[in-house]
Amino acid sequence: MKKDHSRTIVVFGMDNFSRKQIYPFRLLARHGYRFDVFTNDQVGGSHENVNALEDSSSCYILKKDALARFLQIFSYLFVQRKNIAHAEIYPGGRYAFIYLILSKLFGLKTIAVEWGTLIDWDILPGLTKFSMRVCYRYADIVWYRELYMKKMIERFGSRSSVFIHNAVPASPQTNNDIGKEYTFLWVNRLIRHRFSDWFVDILAEEKFARTKNALLGLRWGLNDPSIDEVQDYVISKKLKNLQLYDFIDPRPFYLNAKFFVLPASIVFCNNSLLEAMACGAVPIITDVEGSRMIVDDGLDGFVAKNTKEGFREAMNRAMRLSPEEYANMSNGAVRKVARRFSFEERTKKILDLYLNLEKSRKGRLN
């Protein structure tokens, strides 16, 4: 499809444009959109990953100095304003409200894309909170992906919002054989909303001594006492049946783990959970808001009571599965993700959002 630069979407404030974002953005590009992405490039590789969209999209690294960044965005919008369909603003930073104000100044429709910062609301700096509130209140629409976000966004004055949850691509490989290397697998950041202490405490019990397990997600040098405390506890257990890793490629682990564990106060719609299910790992999650939208207990995974005792019992139930029962549950997890959490279904919802925003913009111009 020939690319029309009047269908450019400018994206402000992404921490990084990572490899996992290539596929979902590419699906949108196939419908005629291109993207100008302004990112902090915190992890690196953003230029290469945006270039991989192969649709003339462009990557801009945000200036670090406040005035220089302001001038960078102002100059871009001044030149490109007539070519832009709308602006998408990630509100999880102190400069986000500036992106919103400048977008409004140049007459652009705006979407605030809430992608997870709200989970840390009570420990965010004051300026970041102010910036986020402005974005929620004055963006034309807020796109949120987690159920818990809705009440907070509305409390902060959002005029309109849409719920479009996470999705994952189909895995090129699946494994539903119970004879896998790892019994239980954790792939997530260690934060206070996830109960890694439950996981390691349970694995320390005699009943689980002969299992082989893995935890991926340790991070270093963050200067965050809350994360350091959680990680220090896990490391201090020195479990012989638990291998600890930093953030490394999880796919080989997804394919070689029987069960994926996520004891947490927020489960819906964890990306690692969906990726693991797509590979055939059977999920064990806590019974919190939205959990049963992902897992049907006993059919494609286990939904545990939201206590350590409840999670222990679910892990015990999982270990009692026969090979046939495991294969059925594993296949059920793969089918669930393909049916309800595919990028193709998510793309349809995003395109509807774009279309409605475009109609409102044309209506205002008329």
Secondary structure, DSSP 4 states (H G I P E B T S, - for coil): ----GGGEEEEEEES---GGGHHHHHHHHTTT-EEEEEE--SSS-HHHHHHTT-SS-EEEEPPSSHHHHHHHHHHHHHHHGGGEEEEEE--SSTTHHHHHHHHHHTT--EEEEE-SGGGGGGGS-HHHHHHHHHHHHHSSEEEE-STTHHHHHHHTT-S-EEE----BPPPS-----S--SEEEEEES---TTB-HHHHHHHHTSGGGTT--EEEEEE--S---HHHHHHHHHHHHT--TTEEEEES---HHHHHTEEEEEE-BS--TT-HHHHHHHHHTPEEEEE--TTHHHH--BTTTBEEE-SSHHHHHHHHHHHHT--HHHHHHHHHHHHHHHHHHSBHHHHHHHHHHHHHHHHHHHHHHH-
